Amino acid sequence: CLYVADPATFLASNSVLGPYFPQPVLLSSALIKLRALTRVTHRTVFVSAAGQNTGTMPERRPFVRLPTDVYPVNYGLCLKPDLIDFTFEGKLEALVEVTQATNQIVMNCADIDIITASFVPQGGEEINATGFNYQNEDEKVTLSFPSTLQKGSGALKIDFVGELNDKMKGFYRSKYTTSGGEVRYAAVTQFEATDARRAFPCWDEPAIKATFDIALIVPKDRVALSNMNVIDRKPYPDDENLVEVKFATTPTMSTYLVAFVIGEYDYVESQSSDGITVRVYTPVGKAEQGKFALEVATKTLPFYNDYFSVPYPLPKIDLIAIADFAAGAMENWGLVTYRETALLIDPKNSCSSSRQWVALVVGHELAHQWFGNLVTMEWWTHLWLNEGFASWIEYLCVDHCFPEYDIWTQFVSADYTRALDLDALDSSHPIEVNVGHPSEVDEIFDAISYSKGASVIRMLHNYIGDEDFRKGMNAYLLKFQHKNASTEDLWDCLEQASGLPIAAVMGSWTKQMGFPIIVVDQEQQGDDRILKISQKKFCASGPHNGEDCPSWMVPISICTSEDPKCTKLKVLLDRPETTITLSGVSPDQWVKINPGTVGFYRIQYSSAMLESLLPGVRDLSLQPVDRLGLQNDLFSLLHKQADMQEEKNRIERVLGAISAPDLIQKVLNFALSNFSPLCSLI
């Protein structure tokens, strides 16, 4: 194995980074090839005073988060990608604070080779690192120093090289074809959850925030983008074909939100009503396909500014379509990356569903500019809140900007129903999952995090009311801006704004899997309607048979045929069963639980209540989203052999209230065919 410890022995004398590297730098492509041949899971490089490699010691440690004795304040980062050899060279000069005297610095580092490292204490002399201990399994490197680094400020300087990989994570290459048929590559980034460490050595945890000063050395005919606006672009002194592009200092932010893109792009530009420059970058020749996303973004930014009562803190926002992109989109602060299908709309050929999809994705990522970027989760355990919130408010935003889409009905048919179906399985999991090793993060990027998370946030918003919800959100963003927060911090702010037991209510939904089925019966007493309501765990496999039956604190909303769109009464079901009295409800009026299909639960009505709802189905006075919810609940109850005929009859009565009986019978046959014992009943 070859471990480079003394750059003077191995480095070429003509550094391609010129003035950015005071010492010569080894050609990165050669070093990367050597590293690929000598990959080990753990290595320690010891350097003698004469610069000789003195030995390698294997060692394994359990995963732990980074120590806090040294933390970054500002990253000064310069990168020079090579789009031919697919390598990059970098120089990091990080302003750090040493909180406790130490002779080592532990950082995250993956697929990167450090050439030199040194520490310069404020007002002191430079101390060269004498060893680089790579723990590849934990993606860390420990820099060892011959003398103690004392408490106080200092500069950590690191020269390094890396690979523009083909893994679509970290700093990677993205393949595209020009209009002339030539294959070319862009250099792009995807850092969430833990891949900033593949682009530069860093403290790659969401709670370790810092500012960033980024510079890119790129071919002069390429577009170079990063989180902030360009403040300087000048020829690179060592190569007339290159330019150096410097960007403004970022706000304090987490490493996973850093981004840079180098490639060939066209763009369309506009300004939002609050003065933010918005650009949508597209493949060359497809600028026209970026206009719809530009329209969405310029409408969305003012909406969020007003909703949160917190201004967007950056001077610009770029949205860019990437040819090779693993995620749907990524909310990098000020430079949002997308799959082409999630951003581009052909004005002549794209269908309305594609437009709605683009609107939702743009709304989702721009929501993160506040909820996730301005205030960031303290650790990946709270990822569900980051994604669940954005997955809910994207619909709120699109409903505001494009009311003609009737987007909430689509939310129920997509996210809400999908979440109910998955969460009813025995293989489900709680929304909030404790994350230890960062490798576990990918396991919770699923429909429970997104769709159920969005559904319970929607239920919470309805329970609190929009005015108090916005007050709580504003307090949360102002209190924790440029900082980190946990799920409980948001509950505290919403609780103070509303006076409701938010933490207790939401804890019952986020810390246990599943959801309840609400069983409802009624009795008329004069002009009062008495409702008997109970809850039990709903399971797709049949009745819950566990010894301990879980329960939820369930916000219940009730409407009547007098005004199906208006909630007549709200109650909190915080026990297994309760009785509710609705005053002023005549015998000929129907009562509907969960108007708007907002509560995350199933409903099982008594036969009499179900029959009473039929007029509302026939005359369409029940909203489409309520008819959809009613139908979904009825189909979901087809799980008990003994009740199959009864459930079939109940479904036929409700669906039969709608015209087009042939279609209804086909739907019914299809649904029941999924349950083989029912085939003989049809």
Secondary structure as the mmCIF struct_conf table of DSSP 4:
data_model
#
loop_
_struct_conf.conf_type_id
_struct_conf.id
_struct_conf.beg_label_comp_id
_struct_conf.beg_label_asym_id
_struct_conf.beg_label_seq_id
_struct_conf.end_label_comp_id
_struct_conf.end_label_asym_id
_struct_conf.end_label_seq_id
HELX_RH_AL_P HELX_RH_AL_P1 PRO A 7 PHE A 10
BEND BEND1 SER A 13 ASN A 14
TURN_TY1_P TURN_TY1_P1 VAL A 16 LEU A 17
HELX_RH_3T_P HELX_RH_3T_P1 GLY A 18 TYR A 20
BEND BEND2 PRO A 22 GLN A 23
HELX_RH_AL_P HELX_RH_AL_P2 SER A 28 LEU A 37
TURN_TY1_P TURN_TY1_P2 THR A 38 THR A 38
BEND BEND3 THR A 41 THR A 41
STRN STRN1 HIS A 42 PHE A 46
STRN STRN2 VAL A 47 VAL A 47
TURN_TY1_P TURN_TY1_P3 ALA A 49 ALA A 50
BEND BEND4 GLY A 51 GLY A 51
STRN STRN3 ASN A 53 ASN A 53
HELX_LH_PP_P HELX_LH_PP_P1 ARG A 65 PRO A 67
BEND BEND5 THR A 68 ASP A 69
STRN STRN4 VAL A 70 ASP A 82
TURN_TY1_P TURN_TY1_P4 LEU A 83 PHE A 86
STRN STRN5 THR A 87 VAL A 98
BEND BEND6 THR A 99 GLN A 100
STRN STRN6 THR A 102 ASN A 108
BEND BEND7 ALA A 110 ASP A 111
STRN STRN7 ILE A 112 PRO A 121
TURN_TY1_P TURN_TY1_P5 GLN A 122 GLY A 123
BEND BEND8 GLY A 124 GLY A 124
STRN STRN8 ILE A 127 ASN A 128
STRN STRN9 GLY A 131 GLN A 135
TURN_TY1_P TURN_TY1_P6 ASN A 136 GLU A 139
STRN STRN10 LYS A 140 LEU A 149
HELX_LH_PP_P HELX_LH_PP_P2 GLN A 150 GLN A 150
BEND BEND9 LYS A 151 LYS A 151
STRN STRN11 GLY A 152 GLU A 163
STRN STRN12 ASN A 165 ASN A 165
BEND BEND10 ASP A 166 LYS A 169
STRN STRN13 GLY A 170 THR A 177
TURN_TY1_P TURN_TY1_P7 SER A 179 GLY A 180
BEND BEND11 GLY A 181 GLY A 181
STRN STRN14 VAL A 183 GLN A 190
TURN_TY1_P TURN_TY1_P8 GLU A 192 ASP A 195
HELX_RH_3T_P HELX_RH_3T_P2 ALA A 196 ARG A 198
TURN_TY1_P TURN_TY1_P9 ALA A 199 ALA A 199
BEND BEND12 PHE A 200 PHE A 200
STRN STRN15 CYS A 202 CYS A 202
BEND BEND13 GLU A 205 GLU A 205
TURN_TY1_P TURN_TY1_P10 PRO A 206 ALA A 207
STRN STRN16 ALA A 210 ALA A 210
STRN STRN17 THR A 211 PRO A 219
TURN_TY1_P TURN_TY1_P11 LYS A 220 ASP A 221
BEND BEND14 ARG A 222 ARG A 222
STRN STRN18 VAL A 223 SER A 226
BEND BEND15 ASN A 227 MET A 228
STRN STRN19 VAL A 230 TYR A 236
TURN_TY1_P TURN_TY1_P12 PRO A 237 ASP A 238
STRN STRN20 ASP A 239 PHE A 247
HELX_LH_PP_P HELX_LH_PP_P3 ALA A 248 PRO A 251
BEND BEND16 THR A 252 THR A 252
STRN STRN21 MET A 253 MET A 253
HELX_RH_3T_P HELX_RH_3T_P3 THR A 255 LEU A 257
STRN STRN22 PHE A 260 GLY A 263
STRN STRN23 ASP A 266 GLN A 271
TURN_TY1_P TURN_TY1_P13 SER A 273 ASP A 274
BEND BEND17 GLY A 275 GLY A 275
STRN STRN24 THR A 277 THR A 282
BEND BEND18 PRO A 283 PRO A 283
TURN_TY1_P TURN_TY1_P14 VAL A 284 GLY A 285
HELX_RH_3T_P HELX_RH_3T_P4 ALA A 287 GLY A 290
HELX_RH_AL_P HELX_RH_AL_P3 LYS A 291 PHE A 308
TURN_TY1_P TURN_TY1_P15 SER A 309 SER A 309
BEND BEND19 LEU A 314 PRO A 315
STRN STRN25 LYS A 316 ILE A 322
BEND BEND20 ALA A 323 ASP A 324
BEND BEND21 ALA A 326 GLY A 328
STRN STRN26 ALA A 329 MET A 330
TURN_TY1_P TURN_TY1_P16 TRP A 333 GLY A 334
STRN STRN27 LEU A 335 ARG A 339
HELX_RH_3T_P HELX_RH_3T_P5 GLU A 340 ALA A 342
TURN_TY1_P TURN_TY1_P17 LEU A 343 LEU A 343
TURN_TY1_P TURN_TY1_P18 PRO A 347 ASN A 349
HELX_RH_AL_P HELX_RH_AL_P4 SER A 352 HIS A 368
TURN_TY1_P TURN_TY1_P19 GLN A 369 TRP A 370
STRN STRN28 PHE A 371 PHE A 371
TURN_TY1_P TURN_TY1_P20 GLY A 372 LEU A 374
STRN STRN29 VAL A 375 MET A 377
BEND BEND22 GLU A 378 TRP A 379
HELX_RH_3T_P HELX_RH_3T_P6 TRP A 380 HIS A 382
HELX_RH_AL_P HELX_RH_AL_P5 LEU A 383 CYS A 401
HELX_RH_3T_P HELX_RH_3T_P7 PRO A 403 TYR A 405
HELX_RH_AL_P HELX_RH_AL_P6 ILE A 407 PHE A 411
HELX_RH_PI_P HELX_RH_PI_P1 VAL A 412 TYR A 416
HELX_RH_AL_P HELX_RH_AL_P7 THR A 417 ASP A 423
TURN_TY1_P TURN_TY1_P21 ALA A 424 ALA A 424
BEND BEND23 LEU A 425 LEU A 425
TURN_TY1_P TURN_TY1_P22 ASP A 426 SER A 427
BEND BEND24 ILE A 431 GLU A 432
BEND BEND25 HIS A 437 HIS A 437
HELX_RH_3T_P HELX_RH_3T_P8 PRO A 438 ILE A 444
BEND BEND26 ASP A 446 ASP A 446
HELX_RH_AL_P HELX_RH_AL_P8 ALA A 447 ALA A 447
HELX_RH_PI_P HELX_RH_PI_P2 ILE A 448 LYS A 452
HELX_RH_AL_P HELX_RH_AL_P9 GLY A 453 ILE A 464
HELX_RH_AL_P HELX_RH_AL_P10 ASP A 466 PHE A 480
TURN_TY1_P TURN_TY1_P23 GLN A 481 HIS A 482
STRN STRN30 LYS A 483 ALA A 485
HELX_RH_AL_P HELX_RH_AL_P11 THR A 487 SER A 498
BEND BEND27 LEU A 500 LEU A 500
HELX_RH_AL_P HELX_RH_AL_P12 ILE A 502 THR A 510
BEND BEND28 LYS A 511 GLN A 512
STRN STRN31 PRO A 516 GLN A 525
TURN_TY1_P TURN_TY1_P24 GLY A 526 ASP A 527
STRN STRN32 ASP A 528 LYS A 537
TURN_TY1_P TURN_TY1_P25 ALA A 540 SER A 541
BEND BEND29 GLY A 542 PRO A 543
BEND BEND30 GLU A 547 ASP A 548
STRN STRN33 VAL A 554 THR A 560
TURN_TY1_P TURN_TY1_P26 SER A 561 GLU A 562
TURN_TY1_P TURN_TY1_P27 PRO A 564 LYS A 565
BEND BEND31 CYS A 566 CYS A 566
STRN STRN34 LEU A 569 LEU A 573
BEND BEND32 ARG A 575 PRO A 576
STRN STRN35 GLU A 577 SER A 583
TURN_TY1_P TURN_TY1_P28 GLY A 584 GLY A 584
TURN_TY1_P TURN_TY1_P29 PRO A 587 ASP A 588
STRN STRN36 VAL A 591 ILE A 593
BEND BEND33 ASN A 594 ASN A 594
TURN_TY1_P TURN_TY1_P30 PRO A 595 GLY A 596
BEND BEND34 THR A 597 THR A 597
BEND BEND35 GLY A 599 TYR A 601
STRN STRN37 ARG A 602 TYR A 605
HELX_RH_AL_P HELX_RH_AL_P13 SER A 607 ARG A 618
BEND BEND36 ASP A 619 LEU A 620
BEND BEND37 LEU A 622 LEU A 622
HELX_RH_AL_P HELX_RH_AL_P14 PRO A 624 SER A 636
TURN_TY1_P TURN_TY1_P31 LEU A 637 HIS A 639
HELX_RH_3T_P HELX_RH_3T_P9 GLN A 641 ASP A 643
HELX_RH_AL_P HELX_RH_AL_P15 MET A 644 LEU A 655
TURN_TY1_P TURN_TY1_P32 GLY A 656 ALA A 657
BEND BEND38 ILE A 658 SER A 659
HELX_RH_AL_P HELX_RH_AL_P16 PRO A 661 SER A 673
TURN_TY1_P TURN_TY1_P33 ASN A 674 ASN A 674
BEND BEND39 PHE A 675 PHE A 675
HELX_RH_3T_P HELX_RH_3T_P10 SER A 676 LEU A 681
#
